[in-house]
């Protein structure tokens, strides 16, 4: 899997994975997706966040689950 929108920079956000080098971590986007039931509202609040960013955040998070967890829920 290629995550060209997920970046990790040791000097930024304590090396946490971020979206396109912005100070918006994968973890934060996951929390925002849970908080904002309406994706249009989320995008109004975070206009730099694109649909492909969100898709890659979800896929990246799923890829980080233990492999036994991924198989059990497939």
KEZA-407669 format. One record per residue (C-alpha): residue in three letters; x, z, y. Coordinates in Angstrom, 1 decimal. Example, Ala and Ser with C-alpha at 12.3 -4.5 7.8 and 13.67 -1.06 7.14 Angstrom:
// residues 2
GUGU residu     px     pz     py
GUGU    ALA   12.3    7.8   -4.5
GUGU    SER   13.7    7.1   -1.1
// end
This chain:
// residues 74
GUGU residu     px     pz     py
GUGU    UNK    0.0    0.0    0.0
GUGU    UNK    1.2   -0.9    3.4
GUGU    UNK    0.5    1.6    6.2
GUGU    UNK    1.8   -0.3    9.3
GUGU    UNK   -0.3    1.9   11.6
GUGU    UNK    0.8    5.2   10.3
GUGU    UNK    4.1    6.3   11.8
GUGU    UNK    6.4    9.3   11.2
GUGU    UNK    8.9   10.2   13.8
GUGU    UNK   10.9   13.4   13.4
GUGU    UNK   10.9   14.1   17.1
GUGU    UNK    7.2   13.5   17.7
GUGU    UNK    4.5   15.9   16.6
GUGU    UNK    6.9   17.8   14.4
GUGU    UNK    7.3   14.8   12.1
GUGU    UNK    3.6   14.7   11.1
GUGU    UNK    2.2   11.2   10.3
GUGU    UNK    0.6    9.7   13.4
GUGU    UNK   -1.4    6.7   14.3
GUGU    UNK    0.7    3.9   15.9
GUGU    UNK    3.2    6.3   17.4
GUGU    UNK    0.5    8.0   19.5
GUGU    UNK    0.2   11.7   19.6
GUGU    UNK   -2.8   11.5   17.4
GUGU    UNK   -2.0   12.8   13.9
GUGU    UNK   -3.6   11.7   10.6
GUGU    UNK   -4.9   15.2   10.2
GUGU    UNK   -6.5   15.2   13.7
GUGU    UNK   -8.2   11.9   13.0
GUGU    UNK   -9.6   13.2    9.7
GUGU    UNK  -11.0   16.2   11.5
GUGU    UNK  -12.5   14.0   14.2
GUGU    UNK  -14.2   11.8   11.6
GUGU    UNK  -15.8   15.0   10.2
GUGU    UNK  -16.8   16.2   13.6
GUGU    UNK  -18.2   12.9   15.0
GUGU    UNK  -21.0   11.7   12.7
GUGU    UNK  -21.4    8.7   15.1
GUGU    UNK  -18.3    6.6   15.0
GUGU    UNK  -19.3    4.9   18.2
GUGU    UNK  -19.2    8.3   20.0
GUGU    UNK  -15.7    8.9   18.5
GUGU    UNK  -14.5    5.6   19.8
GUGU    UNK  -15.9    6.4   23.2
GUGU    UNK  -13.9    9.6   23.3
GUGU    UNK  -10.8    8.0   21.8
GUGU    UNK  -10.9    4.4   23.0
GUGU    UNK   -7.4    3.6   21.7
GUGU    UNK   -8.4    4.4   18.2
GUGU    UNK   -9.3    1.2   16.4
GUGU    UNK  -11.3    0.5   13.2
GUGU    UNK   -8.1   -0.4   11.3
GUGU    UNK   -6.5    2.8   12.4
GUGU    UNK   -9.4    4.8   10.9
GUGU    UNK   -9.3    2.8    7.7
GUGU    UNK   -5.6    3.4    7.3
GUGU    UNK   -5.9    7.1    8.0
GUGU    UNK   -8.5    7.4    5.3
GUGU    UNK   -6.4    5.4    2.8
GUGU    UNK   -3.2    7.2    3.7
GUGU    UNK   -4.9   10.6    3.2
GUGU    UNK   -6.3    9.4   -0.2
GUGU    UNK   -2.9    8.2   -1.2
GUGU    UNK   -1.4   11.6   -0.6
GUGU    UNK   -3.8   13.4   -3.0
GUGU    UNK   -2.2   14.3   -6.3
GUGU    UNK   -2.5   11.4   -8.7
GUGU    UNK   -4.6   13.5  -11.2
GUGU    UNK   -7.1   14.1   -8.4
GUGU    UNK   -7.4   10.4   -7.7
GUGU    UNK   -7.9    9.5  -11.3
GUGU    UNK  -10.5   12.3  -11.9
GUGU    UNK  -12.6   11.1   -9.0
GUGU    UNK  -12.4    7.4   -9.6
// end
